């Protein structure tokens, strides 16, 4: 270090001391200030504590004051609401007071008017009292007069009853005189009329108007004679009409007898045809069974089979023992309808190995075909049924076709039994084949000959040909024109009955002669052609009678309606 001078050191020391004293003085002053500040702080903290305590007390007071203020506010609000309600009530009461005041004023006005009216009415009451006294006096006078009038009325009633009794007595006397003299109400002579409760003939003949008009005349005898003449003419005409009706009745009775005989002949022919048909079906089945050993196909086309024929077919199939070998059955063109469905189902059950069934060209309805399909579907082992394009029903058991039913075209309606045989016979007998009137002994005597005739179709042609000839005779008879019909309308032409009777008697005689021990007898064309010969002059029937028309002089509209050309409907 560098050495300093002493002068310089002393001056610096002095300055240091001065500064030290200044610093000490500042420190003492600062300590005083600090002490003062501490005192002031203590004072301030004490004040602050006092202020905090006072503030808390003030806040507690403020809370109590606020709660009181809120309570006061609520009370003021309630008071204000009460004041408002009171004001509204006061206003309503004031309005009511105004209305009451107005009513009071009106009532006071009414009272004033009523008081004025009462004063006026009191004056009127005084006037009315005077009038009432006068009326009482007049009433006394009226009661006195009424008593007098009642006594006079009693006297009048007694006199009136006497007069009425007298009038009734006079009326009875007049009625007795009218009954005795036959007079009407006006005193004129009453006409004599006819009354009938059981018959309307009096009204239809207009008898009462005529009697009334005749009795009005001075001399009714001519009109009565004219009327009697008309009645006699009418009775004469009615008698002739009754005689004609009796003749027509006799002819009708003969017609009924002839028709009964014709029905008997037709029933015999029907029985012959039924027996022939059953034998024909049996022969057809026999030929088919004998032709093939198995008889797998039964062709019964066009045989017009019915229910009993199906039963015969089943019996023959059982008798020949070919039930299990029948695979096909042809029943087309047999005119089968819905009534044959039960028999067809029986056939299906009886023929277990049947594979083909032909039902075409019959008269089965859609409902019957649906029933047939449902029965086929319900058979044992059948899984489904299907329709093919060619009109068949295939019955399947799995993939195998078990049965095939041909439906084909079914017709809409079934013709009458009389219309069945004519097309079939015309189809089979178109050619001019010779026919025979009766069987020969070699042909009709044995069953073999009969079966051979059935198999060949000769007997069928004979029987059906005879029936066709008789049908032609009937058509010729019906085609006769300009003939009066048989019956009440006229006498009619009885030549037809004679011809039919001769034909029926001939056929019945032939059947009686040939039917004993010879089986079936057929009526041929030859016997019918004999009956169709033209009669000679001696055998010609009398000319037909023409029905008589009534006269133009008719009595009323009832008889005028029977005149052919019309009438006047009045007296000439």
Secondary structure, 3 states (H helix, E strand, C coil): CCCCCHHHHHHHHHHHHHHHHHHHHHHHHHHHHHHHHHHHHHHHHHHHHHHHHHHHHHHHHHHHHHHHHHHHHHHHHHHHHHHHHHHHHHHHHHHHHHHHHHHHHHHHHHHHHHHHHHHHHHHHHHHHHHHHHHHHHHHHHHHHHHHHHHHHHHHHHHHHHHHHHHHHHHHHHHHHHHHHHCECCCCCECCCCCCCCCCCHHHHCCHHHHHHHHHHCCCCHHHHHHHHHHHHHHHHHHHHHHHHHHHHHHHHHHHHHHHHHHHHHHHHHHHHHHHHHHHHHHHHHHHHHHHCCCCCEEECCCCCCCHHHHHHHHHHHHHHCCCCCCCEEECCCCCCCHHHHHHHHHHHHHCCCCCEEECCCCCCCHHHHHHHHHHHHCCCCCCEEEECCCCEEEEEECCEEEEEEECCCCCCCCCCHHHHHHHHHHHHCCCCCCCCCCCCHHHHCCHHHHHHHHHHCHHHHHHHHHHHHHHHHHHHHHCCCCCCCCECCECCCCHHHHHHHHHHHHHHHHHHHHCCCCCCCCCCHHHHHHHCCCCCCCCCCCCCCCCCCCCCCCCCHHHHCCCCCCCCCCCC
